[in-house]
Amino acid sequence: MVAAVGQMVDLAAVPSGTETTIVQAGVPEAIPRDACRLGWQQSLAHLARLVEPEMPD
């Protein structure tokens, strides 16, 4: 039996904006841990570009 991959995303208000905590569990052994980490880093970088205001120089 294959266990389902689970993830938990927690958002909390902080003075500087929103703190995001992500926990992912149950990733199959066939998927490298570094690949998951890289995927999250890239996804969060894309999200940051969408939601963070551009500050003029």
TAUR-V281721 format. One record per backbone hydrogen bond with DSSP energy under -0.5 kcal/mol. CO is the residue of the C=O (numbers start at 1). NH is the residue of the N-H. E is the energy in kcal/mol with one decimal. If there is no record, write none. Layout:
BEGIN
{{CO:NH:E} {CO:NH:E}}
END
This chain:
BEGIN
{{1:3:-0.5} {6:25:-3.0} {8:23:-2.6} {10:21:-2.6} {12:19:-3.3} {14:17:-2.1} {17:14:-2.4} {19:12:-2.3} {21:10:-2.9} {23:8:-3.0} {25:6:-3.0} {28:31:-1.9} {30:32:-0.7} {32:36:-1.6} {33:37:-2.3} {34:38:-2.6} {35:39:-2.2} {36:40:-2.3} {37:41:-2.5} {38:42:-2.6} {39:43:-2.4} {40:44:-2.7} {41:45:-2.0} {42:46:-2.2} {43:47:-2.2} {44:48:-2.5} {45:49:-1.8} {46:50:-1.3} {47:51:-2.0} {48:52:-2.6} {54:56:-0.6}}
END
